[in-house]
Amino acid sequence: MVTYNQLIKTVKQYKPRSAWQNGVKEYALQLLVEYVKYNNDIKMSDKVPEPRVLEKKLLHGASDWSEYSGNGEPLVYNIDIAERLCSPSELKKVMSAKYGLRNPNSREDWIDCQARALYQAFNLIKETYRNLNGGY
């Protein structure tokens, strides 16, 4: 049995190797902590449902992480997303004194980039759950 407390504690111990991975870890913790915090009938000592069920609960009715990101659930402002996911040098590259904050790349805006990070954050949660559950 995996509890929310065990899952959060283990995700906190994850050692990111980049600013992106650190941002993904922050999203994973944000998803878990806010879910427990805002659901009065859930305690930290409660059993975590299997990942497929947990994902539906974390999405709050959104069909996927892209829709969740676009609904303004995690971070809303582009600069906040950029600061969470970029290293200081990467942040300098996307910031322009003349034009402000540019898109992270030619294929995505910041909301899309956040959706990708949220997807990876849930994968971190799922992998952690499986490791705690003896390989699932």
C-alpha positions, 0 to 999 in steps of 0.5 A, a space after each residue: 500500500 502506497 500512501 500520499 505521504 510516502 509518494 510525496 516524500 519519495 518524489 521530494 527525494 528525486 535528484 533532478 539533473 537540469 532546470 527542466 527536470 527540477 521544474 517537472 519535479 515541482 509540478 509533480 509535487 504541486 499536483 500531489 500536495 494541492 490534490 490532498 490539500 483541497 480534498 477534505 476527504 483525503 488524508 496524507 495517510 490514505 492509500 493512493 489509487 492506482 496511477 490510471 485512477 489517480 491521473 483522472 483525479 489530478 486532471 480535475 475533469 480535463 481530458 489530458 494535460 494539454 487541456 489541464 494546462 490551458 485551463 489555467 490550473 497550474 501556472 497561468 503567466 508565461 513568465 512564471 512557466 519559463 522561470 520554473 522550467 528554464 535555467 538562468 541562461 535559457 531564460 536570458 535566451 527567451 527574454 528580449 528587452 525589445 519583444 519581451 518573452 518569446 515562445 520556448 521554441 518554434 513548435 510550442 507556446 509556454 502553455 504547450 511547454 507546461 503541458 509537456 512538463 505536466 505530462 512528464 510530472 505525472 510520469 514521475 509520479 507514476 514511476 515513483 508509485 510503481 517503485 514504492 509498490 514493488 514494481 506494480 
